[in-house]
């Protein structure tokens, strides 16, 4: 049965900041089936028409030693974005997602079964490029299948 969405908010306040976080997954979640990653609430507006790498999101489950999900988030406008999904350290799929403005949107299908904790990291890149502190939020939506 398709289940709830787990929302994760990752605040970024300084240039080059690495934010490590942990997501506790409820016991009744059987599997994480999709992930949406996006950026919201820039303190400084990105330059229109210029596409820059804002940062990288990486997730790992407690039972696997490798990365189970990774994506790069960009600012600026582009018709399509391409990325990779990972499963246990190996590439599981290539996807093309339509973007909207300065956010990276669209559900990336994943299959992360039987996990109770996700460990994550987001590393800011846009602050480094602009050489100043920029505050914004990275939002992760984890789509779940539950009992």
Helices and strands as residue ranges (DSSP letters): E 2-12, E 18-24, E 29-40, E 52-61, E 69-75, E 80-87, E 90-98, E 108-113, E 117-124, H 126-130, E 136-146
